[in-house]
Amino acid sequence: MAEEPDARVAIVAGAGAGIGRASALALARDGADLVLAARRPEPLGELADDIRDLTGRRVLAVPTDLADQDACRALVDTSARELGRVDVVVNVATYNPSGRLEELDPDEFRRAFEINVLGVLAVSRAALPHLRAVGGGSIVQISSEAPRAKPVGLGAYASTKAAMEVASGVLAKEVGPDGIRVNVVVAGYTENAKLAGYIADIAARREVPESEVRAELTRSSALRRITRPEDIADAVAFLASDRARAITGTVVPVTSGVSFG
């Protein structure tokens, strides 16, 4: 495919697997050039090759520790310099330490805050001048139902995701006059390696087959299905597009109708 100088450029932070991978593919299929970021370079390289083969889009892989504020800013600067502009930012990266709050290592809580809140904000803030330069754009953050469910053992994850949701809502009001939209997509039980591990842990504790636990999770949703990464990615691609031009400051649940609250 010939290079399109005015093609949208989307940064996907946390693109290595699952929702991040699916979101990058969805955006590329919608015609965006991609910048992929995550700590591990191998999955990024594989995804970059897949996107080029499937869509012909330009793809830049930038290994990045999203707990590092300077690295977050460098990611955005590199994106703008190499691909010429930034139109969309999708923050998928997350850190999910487990443990009761009275026992959790403060360093684990600190790292969750650094990635889930400060890292998300660092990428978003660094992108703002570039989004303004193209007349506006879209920032999409990925959250979960944990802030509403308040699950025991995931207090750090739930509280940092809650902080990210509130900060994103405030940011939407601050940058709305510049034509920049900020939205949050909430994922429920989503088919990925983390869910597989969660199911395995529950099955082992109960001494029941994993299929029984999976069936329970499926029945807990109104649609009687477990959400797939592609379901989240479709919502991300919509919110990143001009079709969502009047949507900002929202928290959009893509959970197949699971209610944790």
C-alpha positions in Angstrom: 0.0 0.0 0.0 1.3 3.4 -0.9 2.2 5.7 2.0 -0.5 8.2 2.9 1.0 11.3 4.5 -2.3 12.4 6.0 -3.3 9.0 7.3 -4.3 8.9 11.0 -1.5 7.8 13.4 -2.6 5.8 16.5 -0.4 5.0 19.5 -1.4 1.8 21.4 0.4 1.6 24.7 0.2 -2.0 26.0 -0.1 -3.6 22.6 1.7 -6.8 23.1 -1.3 -9.2 23.5 -5.1 -9.4 24.3 -7.0 -6.2 24.1 -4.0 -4.2 23.0 -3.2 -6.5 20.1 -6.9 -6.6 19.0 -7.2 -2.8 19.3 -4.1 -2.2 17.1 -5.5 -4.6 14.5 -8.9 -2.9 14.5 -7.4 0.6 14.1 -5.1 -0.6 11.3 -8.1 -2.1 9.5 -9.8 1.3 9.9 -6.9 2.9 8.0 -4.6 4.1 10.8 -0.9 3.8 10.9 0.3 2.3 14.2 2.8 2.9 16.9 3.0 -0.1 19.2 4.4 0.1 22.7 5.0 -2.4 25.5 7.9 -3.6 27.6 8.7 -6.8 25.7 10.0 -6.2 22.2 9.3 -9.7 20.8 5.5 -9.6 20.9 5.6 -6.0 19.5 7.7 -7.2 16.6 5.4 -10.1 15.8 2.3 -7.9 15.9 4.0 -5.2 13.7 4.7 -7.9 11.1 1.1 -9.2 11.3 -0.4 -5.7 10.9 1.9 -5.0 7.9 1.0 -8.3 6.2 -2.8 -8.0 6.9 -3.3 -4.3 6.2 -0.2 -2.8 4.6 -0.2 0.0 7.2 2.9 1.7 8.4 3.8 0.3 11.9 6.4 1.4 14.4 7.3 -0.8 17.4 8.7 1.1 20.4 9.5 -1.0 23.5 8.6 1.2 26.4 8.4 0.8 30.2 5.1 2.6 30.8 6.0 3.1 34.5 8.8 5.4 33.4 7.5 9.0 32.8 10.4 9.9 30.6 9.9 6.8 28.5 6.3 7.7 28.0 7.1 11.1 26.7 9.8 9.7 24.5 7.3 7.2 23.0 5.0 10.0 21.9 7.9 12.2 20.6 9.2 9.2 18.6 5.8 8.6 17.2 5.3 12.1 16.0 8.9 12.4 14.6 8.8 9.1 12.7 5.2 9.0 11.4 4.6 12.8 11.2 1.6 13.2 13.5 -0.5 11.7 16.3 -4.3 11.5 16.1 -5.2 8.7 18.5 -3.9 7.4 21.8 -5.1 4.1 23.3 -3.8 3.2 26.8 -4.2 -0.5 27.5 -1.2 -1.2 29.6 -2.0 -2.2 33.2 -0.4 -3.7 36.3 -2.5 -6.0 38.5 -0.8 -7.0 41.8 -2.8 -9.4 43.9 -3.0 -9.4 47.7 -5.1 -8.1 50.6 -4.5 -4.4 51.2 -3.2 -4.9 54.8 -0.6 -7.3 53.5 0.3 -5.8 50.1 3.9 -4.7 49.5 3.7 -0.8 49.2 6.1 -1.1 46.3 3.6 -3.2 44.4 0.8 -0.7 45.1 3.2 2.1 44.0 4.0 0.3 40.7 0.3 -0.2 40.0 -0.2 3.6 40.5 2.8 4.4 38.3 1.5 2.4 35.4 -2.3 2.5 35.7 -2.5 6.2 36.6 0.7 8.1 36.0 1.8 6.1 32.9 -1.6 6.6 31.3 -1.6 10.3 32.1 2.0 10.7 30.9 1.2 9.2 27.5 -2.0 11.2 27.3 -0.4 14.5 28.3 2.5 14.1 26.0 0.2 13.6 23.1 -1.9 16.7 23.7 0.3 19.2 21.7 0.3 16.8 18.8 -3.5 16.2 18.9 -4.0 20.0 19.0 -1.7 20.3 16.0 -4.0 18.1 13.9 -7.1 19.9 15.1 -8.2 17.4 17.7 -8.2 13.7 18.2 -9.2 10.9 20.5 -7.7 9.3 23.7 -9.2 6.0 24.8 -8.3 4.4 28.1 -9.0 0.8 29.1 -10.4 0.1 32.5 -12.3 -2.8 34.1 -15.2 -3.4 36.4 -12.9 -3.7 39.4 -13.6 -0.1 40.7 -17.3 -1.1 40.9 -16.9 -4.7 42.1 -14.2 -3.8 44.7 -12.8 -7.4 44.7 -11.0 -8.6 47.8 -7.3 -9.2 46.8 -7.3 -6.7 44.0 -7.5 -3.5 46.0 -4.5 -1.8 44.4 -5.7 -2.6 40.9 -9.3 -1.5 41.6 -8.3 1.8 43.3 -5.8 2.8 40.7 -8.2 2.1 37.9 -10.8 4.2 39.7 -8.3 7.0 39.9 -7.5 6.7 36.2 -11.2 6.9 35.3 -11.7 10.1 37.3 -8.6 11.7 35.9 -9.7 10.8 32.4 -13.1 12.4 33.0 -11.5 15.6 34.2 -9.0 15.6 31.3 -12.0 15.3 28.9 -13.4 18.6 30.3 -10.0 20.3 30.2 -9.2 19.5 26.5 -12.7 19.4 25.0 -12.4 23.0 23.8 -9.4 21.8 21.7 -11.5 19.2 19.9 -9.8 16.4 21.9 -12.0 13.6 23.2 -11.2 11.4 26.1 -13.2 8.2 26.9 -12.8 5.1 29.0 -13.8 1.5 27.9 -14.6 -0.9 30.7 -13.8 -4.6 30.1 -15.5 -7.3 32.1 -14.5 -10.9 32.0 -12.5 -11.0 28.8 -11.1 -14.0 27.0 -7.3 -13.8 27.6 -4.5 -15.4 29.5 -5.4 -13.6 32.8 -8.9 -15.0 32.6 -7.6 -18.5 32.0 -5.5 -18.2 35.1 -8.3 -16.8 37.1 -10.6 -19.7 36.1 -7.8 -22.2 36.8 -7.3 -20.8 40.3 -11.0 -20.9 41.2 -11.3 -24.4 39.9 -8.3 -25.6 41.9 -9.6 -24.0 45.1 -13.1 -25.5 44.7 -11.8 -28.8 43.3 -14.1 -28.6 40.3 -13.5 -28.8 36.6 -12.5 -25.5 34.9 -15.4 -26.0 32.5 -17.8 -25.6 35.5 -16.2 -22.3 36.5 -16.3 -21.0 32.9 -19.9 -22.0 32.6 -20.7 -19.9 35.8 -18.9 -16.9 34.4 -20.8 -17.3 31.1 -24.2 -17.4 32.9 -23.3 -14.3 34.9 -23.6 -12.2 31.8 -26.9 -11.0 30.2 -25.7 -12.2 26.8 -24.5 -15.5 28.2 -21.0 -15.1 26.7 -17.6 -14.1 27.7 -16.4 -10.9 26.1 -13.5 -11.3 23.6 -10.7 -8.8 23.0 -12.1 -8.1 19.6 -15.3 -6.8 21.3 -13.3 -4.3 23.2 -11.3 -3.4 20.1 -14.4 -2.6 18.1 -15.5 -0.1 20.8 -12.0 1.4 20.9 -12.0 1.8 17.1 -15.4 3.4 17.2 -14.4 5.9 19.9 -11.2 6.7 18.1 -13.1 7.5 14.9 -15.0 10.5 13.7 -18.2 8.5 14.1 -17.8 9.2 17.9 -17.3 13.0 17.3 -19.8 14.0 20.0 -18.8 11.4 22.6 -16.3 12.4 25.4 -16.0 12.1 29.1 -17.8 8.7 29.0 -17.2 5.3 30.7 -18.4 2.7 28.2 -19.0 -0.8 29.6 -18.2 -3.6 27.1 -18.9 -6.5 29.4 -21.6 -8.7 27.7 -23.9 -7.5 30.4 -22.0 -8.6 33.5 -22.8 -6.4 36.5 -20.4 -6.5 39.3 -21.8 -3.6 41.3 
